[in-house]
């Protein structure tokens, strides 16, 4: 075992040196977690846009364009990315996911499960990224 005398750490400073190394490692791991969460949120957004219906009316695309992701630190070591539909289009989400009666009240529309697929893809991407981060399966 070769020990470099220039890098040797005195025993009284070993605790301090270990804590510095562990804090640096924790910062790197936290950045990787944030990147994994952001990638999962983007995958959710793209999948939901892919499955979302397109209106044949004049305002076509306004629902899809209202998809948004709020990213940020809620407190120290607590990062979150939340997918949502911005106002005023958020009112359509429940109707599209579950179907609804038409205006004349005689027919039901077909449910379009776009959020369900977005969530599944987000969970899958996050699991893959975290497995890659920890080296597990």
C-alpha positions as CSV (number, residue, x, y, z in Angstrom):
1,X,0.0,0.0,0.0
2,X,1.5,3.3,-1.1
3,X,0.7,6.3,1.0
4,X,1.5,9.8,-0.3
5,X,2.9,11.8,2.6
6,X,1.9,15.0,0.9
7,X,-1.8,14.0,1.0
8,X,-1.7,12.3,4.4
9,X,-4.3,13.5,6.8
10,X,-3.4,13.9,10.5
11,X,-5.7,11.8,12.7
12,X,-7.1,14.8,14.5
13,X,-8.4,16.2,11.1
14,X,-9.7,12.9,9.8
15,X,-13.3,13.6,10.8
16,X,-13.3,17.0,9.1
17,X,-11.8,15.6,5.9
18,X,-14.4,12.8,5.8
19,X,-17.3,15.2,6.3
20,X,-16.0,17.4,3.5
21,X,-15.8,14.4,1.1
22,X,-19.2,13.2,2.1
23,X,-20.8,16.6,1.7
24,X,-19.2,16.9,-1.8
25,X,-20.6,13.5,-2.7
26,X,-24.0,14.4,-1.4
27,X,-24.1,17.6,-3.5
28,X,-23.2,15.6,-6.6
29,X,-25.9,13.0,-5.9
30,X,-28.4,15.7,-5.2
31,X,-27.7,17.3,-8.6
32,X,-28.2,13.9,-10.3
33,X,-31.5,13.5,-8.5
34,X,-32.6,16.9,-9.7
35,X,-31.6,16.1,-13.3
36,X,-33.6,12.8,-13.1
37,X,-36.7,14.5,-11.7
38,X,-36.5,17.2,-14.5
39,X,-36.2,14.5,-17.2
40,X,-39.2,12.6,-15.8
41,X,-41.3,15.8,-15.7
42,X,-40.3,16.6,-19.3
43,X,-41.2,13.0,-20.4
44,X,-44.6,13.4,-18.7
45,X,-45.2,16.7,-20.5
46,X,-44.3,15.3,-23.9
47,X,-46.3,12.1,-23.5
48,X,-49.4,14.0,-22.3
49,X,-49.1,16.4,-25.2
50,X,-48.8,13.4,-27.6
51,X,-52.0,11.8,-26.2
52,X,-54.0,15.0,-25.7
53,X,-56.9,15.6,-28.1
54,X,-56.8,18.4,-30.6
55,X,-59.9,20.5,-31.0
56,X,-61.3,21.2,-34.5
57,X,-62.4,24.6,-33.4
58,X,-60.8,28.0,-34.0
59,X,-58.8,27.8,-30.8
60,X,-57.1,24.5,-31.6
61,X,-54.1,23.7,-29.5
62,X,-54.8,26.0,-26.6
63,X,-55.3,23.0,-24.2
64,X,-52.0,21.4,-25.2
65,X,-50.2,24.7,-25.0
66,X,-51.5,25.2,-21.4
67,X,-49.4,22.2,-20.1
68,X,-46.8,23.4,-17.7
69,X,-44.2,22.2,-15.3
70,X,-43.4,23.9,-12.0
71,X,-39.9,23.1,-10.9
72,X,-38.3,24.3,-7.7
73,X,-36.9,23.7,-4.3
74,X,-39.7,23.6,-1.7
75,X,-37.1,23.4,1.1
76,X,-33.6,22.3,1.6
77,X,-33.0,18.9,0.0
78,X,-36.6,18.8,-1.2
79,X,-36.9,19.4,-5.0
80,X,-40.1,18.8,-6.9
81,X,-41.4,19.1,-10.5
82,X,-45.1,19.3,-10.8
83,X,-47.0,18.9,-14.1
84,X,-50.3,20.8,-14.4
85,X,-52.6,22.5,-16.9
86,X,-52.7,26.3,-16.5
87,X,-55.8,28.4,-16.3
88,X,-58.3,28.6,-17.8
89,X,-57.8,25.2,-19.6
90,X,-57.5,23.2,-16.4
91,X,-61.2,22.9,-16.3
92,X,-61.2,20.6,-19.3
93,X,-58.9,18.0,-17.7
94,X,-61.5,16.1,-15.8
95,X,-63.9,16.2,-18.7
96,X,-61.4,14.8,-21.1
97,X,-60.0,12.2,-18.8
98,X,-63.4,10.8,-17.8
99,X,-65.7,11.7,-20.7
100,X,-68.8,13.7,-20.3
101,X,-72.3,14.4,-21.7
102,X,-72.4,16.5,-24.9
103,X,-74.1,19.9,-24.9
104,X,-77.5,18.5,-25.9
105,X,-77.3,15.8,-23.2
106,X,-78.0,12.8,-25.5
107,X,-74.6,11.4,-26.0
108,X,-71.4,10.7,-24.0
109,X,-68.0,11.6,-25.3
110,X,-65.2,9.1,-25.3
111,X,-62.6,9.5,-22.5
112,X,-59.1,10.5,-23.6
113,X,-56.6,9.2,-21.0
114,X,-53.7,11.5,-21.7
115,X,-52.7,12.2,-18.1
116,X,-52.6,8.5,-17.2
117,X,-50.0,7.8,-19.9
118,X,-47.9,10.8,-19.0
119,X,-47.8,9.7,-15.4
120,X,-46.8,6.2,-16.3
121,X,-44.0,7.4,-18.5
122,X,-42.8,9.8,-15.8
123,X,-42.7,7.0,-13.3
124,X,-40.9,4.7,-15.7
125,X,-38.3,7.4,-16.6
126,X,-37.7,8.3,-13.0
127,X,-37.2,4.6,-12.0
128,X,-34.7,4.1,-14.8
129,X,-32.7,7.2,-14.0
130,X,-32.6,6.4,-10.3
131,X,-31.6,2.8,-11.0
132,X,-28.8,4.1,-13.2
133,X,-27.8,6.5,-10.5
134,X,-27.6,3.8,-7.8
135,X,-26.3,1.1,-10.2
136,X,-29.2,-1.1,-9.3
137,X,-31.8,-2.9,-11.4
